[in-house]
C-alpha cells in the first residue's frame, strides 16, 4: 500500500476570504449576525475549494477498487511553508496540481521534497503545455486529463516496479459518463472543505476559441457533457453526505452552463442546458455558474434557469470597446446591447459577476475612465483583469511572435500584473489604470451601493428569487472576495496618488457607508 499526497500549493494569487474592516460593524448594525459569523469563520480560507484534489482522490479510489490495491490518498491545500510539515509520515508520492501562477512555488516545494528523497509528479494545464519545464522539477509529469491511462498507469508503476516513467499521457477521454463523485466528505480533522460553494462539473471543452483562454487548447473544441442523470445523482449524493446543504450554493465549473455555442460559425445549442435546468428544479438547490450574456435574449431558458436555482452568473463581457471583442474572438458580444441584456437578467433576480480585461490592443489610458461609469452602474461584482498571455493560448503565441512578452516569471501570470507590452499605452499606464479602477470600484461605499441596488431591484413576480437578506449577503460577500483579486497586483506595485481623490476618498468611506444606509432606510 502506498501513501499518496495530492497537493495544491497556495500562492500569492489565491483568492481568500477577508473580512473588510468596515464590513463587520456594518453587519452587526444591520442585524446580519449569522452572515457576520460565517464571514469571520471563513477569514483566510480559500474562496472556493478546488475541485481537482477531491476528484483525483476519487479517481484514485476507483483505481483501488478496479485493481484491488489499497493506496491511501491524502489531500493538502496549503501555503508553501506548511506543506512539508503537513505531509503524512512515510509518504510514497506527492502528486501536485498547479496552474500557471502557482508553478514557481510548486516547483520549489517539489525540488525540496526530491532532495529529501520523496518522489513527486506534477499535472495540470501548465505542466501539460510545458512538460519539459515541469520535468526539471518532478520525477514524472502527467500530460492531459488524468482519467483513462494516465493516473492508472502511474499508480500501477508505483505499485509494481516501484519506479515512475518520466511522462504519462492522458489525452482527452471521449465520454464523461460515469465519472466518480469527488471525495469531499472525509476532510481531515472535520474541516468543511466547502463552507460556501460546492463545485460541480457538467462538461468540458468550449467550441469558441477566445485567444486569451486556455480551455479550448487543453480540453478541446468539442463540448463533452456528463449525462444529466449523473449530475443529478452527484448532487443528491452530496446532499445525503451533508456536503451540500441549504446554506451552500453549487458552483457549476463549466465555461458556459447556459449554451453550447460556436459563435464563429453561428451555432447556438441550448438542448443540454434546458435538460439540466429542468432536472435541477426538484432538487431545491441554489446555484451559480459561468454563462454568456445571450441568455437574456432567451426568455424561456432564462425563466427555467431561475426556477432551477440560478441567482448569479459569471459572464465575460471582456471589454466595452467593440473592436477589442472582435480581435480576441468574441464578436458575439455587442457592447450596445449590454445594458438592455443586463437589466433583463436583473429583473429575473440574477446577479452578475462581470469580467473585464484591460490592456487589449484597442485600449488606451482613457479606457479606464470610460469603463468606470458603466461597470459601476450595471455590474454587481466586477472581476477586473489585466490581459494575460497564458502559455498554450493563441494570445501567448501571438505576443511571443510579436516580441511583446516582457516577463516570464510565471508567478506574475495571475491576471493582475502586466507581463507584456501593450499597443496603445505604456506598461506603467496599464498598471496605473488598473490600480485606479480597482480602488474606485472596490471602495466600501461602492461595494455597499452595489449590494443594496441588487437587493432592492424589482424582479419578475412568481419566480421566487432569493429573499432580500440572502440577495444582499450573496453580493456583499462575493464583492469582498473579488476585492482581494485586484489587491494582489496593487500590493506588489505599490500605491500612487491618483487624479480622483486617492487618500481623501479612502478617508471618507465610512461616512459614505452611513449615508447609503440612511438612504436605503
N, C-alpha and C positions, 0 to 999 in steps of 0.2 A: 504493500500500500504506500502510495506517495502522497505527501502533503504539498498542495499547490496553492500558492497565494496569488489571487487575481487582484491586480493593484492599479489604481489610478493615483498618480502623484499630483496633488493640487499645486497650482502655480499662481502667480500674481493675477492672472486673468480670470480665475474662477470667481463667479459672482456669488457672494454670500449674503445672507440676511443681515442687515444692520439697522438697528433702531435709531432713527434720526433724533437728535436731542429734543426737538420741538414736538415729535410725534407722541411720545409717552405722556406728557402732561395734557396734550390735546385729547387723547383717548380717555384719560381719566375724567376730564371736564365733561366730555360728551357721553359719559356713561358706558363706553365700549370697553369694559373691563376684560371681557373674555378675549377680545382681539388683542388688547394690550398684553395680556399674559401669554398669548400664543406667539406674538411677535418677540416678546422678551425671551421665551423659551427657545426660539429659533435663532436668536442672535449668534452670528458667527458660523452658522451651519450653511451648507450649500442650498441655493435657491431651489434646485430640483435634483434629486438623486439621479445619477447617470444610469441609464437602462443597461449599458454594456456589462457591468460587473455581475449583477444577479442573473442576467441572461446567459453569460458564459458559464456561470456556476450550474445553471440548469442544463446546459448542453453537456457539461462535464458529467453530471449525474446521470443523464441519459446514456452517455458512453459507458458508465459503470454498469448500468442495467443491461446494456447490449453485450458488453464484453465479459461481464461477471467480475469486474475489478472493483476495488474499494478505495479509489482515490478520494482524498479529503480536500475540499475546496474552501478556502478562507478568503473573505473579501476585505480589502483595505482601500479606503478613500481618505487619504491623509496628506498633510503637507510634508515636504521633504524631510524636515528634521525629525519627524515621528515614524517614518516608515520602518527603519531598521529595528527600532525598539518594539514596534507592534507586530513584527513578523513572528509567526509561531516557531517554537524551537524545532530544529531539525527539518526546516522547510527544504523540499527537494527541488522546487522550481518556482520562480517568480515570473508570472505572466503579466506583462504590462500592456495597458491600452493607453494611447496618447494621441491627442490631436496636435496640430502644428505648434501652437504656442506653448504646449506642455512638454514638447520633446526635449529641450535642453535640460530641464530639471529631471525628467525621466532618465535621460542618458547618464546624468551624474549619479543618480541612485543606482542604476544598473551597473555602472562601472565599479562602484564601491562594492556592490554585492559580489560581482565576479572576482574582484580582487580578494574577497574573503572566501572564495571557493563555492559560492552559490550560483547555480545555473539560472539564466534568465532568457526570456523570449519577449519580443515586442510585436504588437499588431496594431491595427487601426489604419485610418486613411493615410496619415503621413508616412508611416512605415511602408504601406503598400505603394505609395507614389515614389518614395526614395528608399527602396530596400537596401541598396548598397550603403547608404549613410547609416541606416539603423543597424546594419550588420556589424559595424565597427563598435557597437556598444551592447551587443547581446550575443548569446550563443546561437539563437535561432530567431528568424523573422517570419511572421505569419502574414502572407500577402493575400488580400482579398477577404471575402467573408469567411467566418470561422466554421460554418456548417460544412457538411459534406466531408471531404477527406482531410481538410487542414487540421482541425483540432484533434480529430480522432487519430490521425497518423502521428501527431506529436505525442499524444498520450500513449499510443502503442509503443512508440520508440522509448519513452520514459519507462514504461513497464517492462519491455522486453530486453533490448540490448543495453538500456541504461544510458544511451548516448543520443543526442539530438542531431538531426540534419541541420544544415545552415539555413535552409529555407523550406517553408511549407506553403504550397499554393492552394488557395481556397477557391478562387474564381467567384462565380455567382451561381447560387442554386436556382434552378428554373422555377420551382414552386415553393410558396411559403406556407403550404398546408401542413398542419401537424407540428408546428414549432412548439417547443416546450414553454411553459409558463415561467417567467423569471422568478428566481428564488428570493423573494422579499421577506418571507415570513419568519425566518430564523436569524434575525440580526443579532450579532454578538452583544451580549450584555443587555439585551432587551431594548436597545435603542431603536426608535421608529425611523426606518430609513426613508420613509415618505411622509414627512409631517404635514405637507400641504398638497403637493401634486404627485400623482401616481402615473408614471409614463406607461403608455400602451402603444404598441406598433401595429398598424394595419396594412402598411405597404412599404415597398422600397422602389427607388428609381424615380425619374422625372423625365417626361417627354420634352420639356423645354430645356434649353441649354444656355441659360444665362451665363455670360462669360466669367462672372465672379464666383460662381457656385461650383462646388466640388461634387455635388450629388450625382449628376449625370455621368461624370467620369468614373466614379467609384461604384455606384450601384446600377448604372446602366440607364439607357434611354427608354427601355420598355418598363412600363409600370407593372410591378408584380404585387398582387394583393393576397392577403390572407383571406381565407373563406370567412364570411361574416359570422357563421356559426362558431368558428374558432375564436374570434374576437369576443363574442358574447360569452362563450364558455370561460375564457380567461377572466373577464370582468366578474362573472359570478363566482369563480374560484377565489379571486382577490377579495370579494365581499365576504365570502364564507370564512376566509382566513383572518379577517379583521384588518387587512392591509388597506382596503378601500372602504371608508366609512362615509356617512352623510356629511361629515365636516370636511372631507377631502374632495379634490377635483381631479378628474382624469386629464392628463395631457396627452393628446394624440401626437406622436412624434413625426408623423408623415409630413413631407414637404407641402402637400396640398390635400387636405382632407375633404375638400368640397368639390373637387373636379379632377378628372384625368384629362389634362389639357395638353395640346401641342399647338400653341398659338401661331407658331411659324407656318403651320400647314392648315390653320383654320379648323382644327379638330378640338371639340369640347365634348367630353363624355362624362355624364354625371350618374350613370347607372349604379356604380358601386356606392357612391355617396348616398343615394336615395335608399338603397337596400340597408346600408349600415345605420342610417339615422332612424329608419323605421324599426329596426331591431333594437335600438337603444331605448326607445320610448318606454317599454315595460320595465326597464332596469332601474329607473328612477335615479339617474346619475346627473351630476353637473360635469361639463367638460369644456376644455379649452383646446384649440388646435391651430394649425397653420393653414391658411387658405389664400384665396385670391379675391380681390375686390369685386370681381364679376358676380359673386354670389348675390350682391344687391339687386342685380337685374333678373333674378330668377325667383319671383315671389313664392312659388310653390316649394322650391328647395329651401329657401330662406326660412319659411314658416316651419318646415319639417326639422331643420337644424335646431331652431329654438325649442320646439316641442321635445326634441331628443335630449335637451340639456345644455346646449351651447349658450354660453354667456360672454365669451371673449374669444377673439381671433387675432392671431399674429399675421399681419398682412404686409407684404413687401411693396410699399409704394415706391421705394428706392430714390426717387427724385421728383422735384417739381419743375424740372427742365425737360421738356418733351424730347429734345434731341439726345439727351443722355439715355433715355429709355430705349430708343431705337439702337443706339450704339452698343448697349450691353445685352441686347437680345430680348428686350421686354416691351415690344411695341404695343402689346395688348393693353397696357396701362395707358389711359388717356387722362392727362392732367386736368383737362377742362371738365371731366366727369367726376373727379374725386369728391368734391363737396356734396353733390347730389347723392352719390353712392354711399358715402359715409353717413349722411343723415338718414338714409333708408335703413342701414344697419342699426343705427342708434335707436330709431323708432321701434325696432324689434328687440331692444334690450341687449344688443351685442356691443360690448366694449372693444376697443381696438388698440392692440399693440402695433403701432405704425413704425415700420422700418424705413429709415432714410440713410442713404450712403452719400458722403461728401468727399469731394476730390475727383469726381468723374471729369472726363476731358472737357466738358462744356460748362463746368462750374468755374466761377470767378470769386474773388473775395466778397462780392456783393450777394452771392448766393445764400450766405448765412442770414443776412438781413432780410432778404425777400422770402426766405423759407420760414423764418421765425413766426410771423403772424398766422400763417396757415396752420402750422403744427400746433401752435398754442390754442387756436380756435377749434380745431376739429379732432385732434388726436388725444386719446385718453392716457395712453402710456407710450411715450416716444422711445424708440430704440435708435440711437444716433451712432452711426459707424463712420469710420474713415475707410475709404476704399482700400481693400487689402488683397494683393495678388497671391492667394494661397497656391503652393506648389501643386501642379497637376491640373490647374484650371486654364481655360483659354486666356484669361486675363494675364496670368503669370507668363505664359508663353509669349504673348504679345509684348508685354512690358520688357521682358528679357530681350526679345529681339530688337526692341527699340532702344535698349541700353538705359532704361529708366528706373530699374531697380537699384536702390542705393544702400540697402541694408538687408543682409541675410541672417540676421540674428533672429531665429525663429520665435524667441520669447516675445518679440515685438510684433508678431503677426497675430494680434489679438483684437483687431478692428478699432483700436483706439490710438495707435501710433502710426506715424507716416513713414513708410518704408520704400516709397517710390517718389519720382519727380513728377509733379503734376504738370499739366499743359498750360493752364491759364492763370496760375498763381504760383507763388513760391512755396517751398516746404514750410517755411515759417508762417506764411499767411494761412495755410491749411491748418497748421497746429493752433494758431491763434484763433481762427474762426471756429474750430471745433470746441475749444475751451469756452469761447464766448457764448455759443448757442447752448451748450450743456449747462452752464451756470444759470442762464435765464430760464430754460425750460424745467430745470430741476431745483429751483428755489422752493422754499417751503410754501410760499403763497401760491406758486404755480401748481404744485402738486395738489394742494388742498382745493384750489379752484377746479381743477380737472375732476377730482373725486366728487365734489359737490355737484358739478354740472352733470356728470353721468348719473348720479343718484337721483337728481330731480328731473331728468328727461322723461317726458311723457311717452309711454310706449303703447303699442297696439293692444287694445283690450283682448283678454281671453287667452293670451299666450303664456301666462304665468311666468314672467321673468323673475329674476331674483328679487327677494324683498329688499327694500331700500337700504336697510342696515348692511345686508350682505353685498349689495352693489357698491356701497361706499367702501367697505373693507376690502373688497377684491381689487378695486382700482388703487386705493391708497397703498395697500401692501405691495402690489406689483410695481408701483412707481418707486417705492423705497428700494426695491431690488434693482431696477434699471438705473436708478440714480448712481448706484455703485459702479455700473459698467463704464459710464463716462468718466468717472473719477480715477479709473486706472491710469489712463494716459495723462490726465491732469496732474496726478501725484508725481509722475516722472518728469513732466515738462516744466512744472512749477507754475505758479500763478503770476499773471501780469495784470497791470491796470488796463481795463477795457473801457471803451467810449461811453457805455450806457449806465454807469453807476458804480460798478465794482464794489468797493468796501461799503459805500453808502447804502447800496441795495441790500447787501447782506445784513447790515446793521438794522435795517427797517423791517426785516422779515417777520419778526414776532408781532409787530403792530399790524402788519398786513394780514396775518393769520387771524388775529382777533377781529379785524374789520370784516373779513369774509364770513366768519362765523356769525357775526351780528346780522350781516345781510341775509344769510341763509335762514336765520330765525324769523 
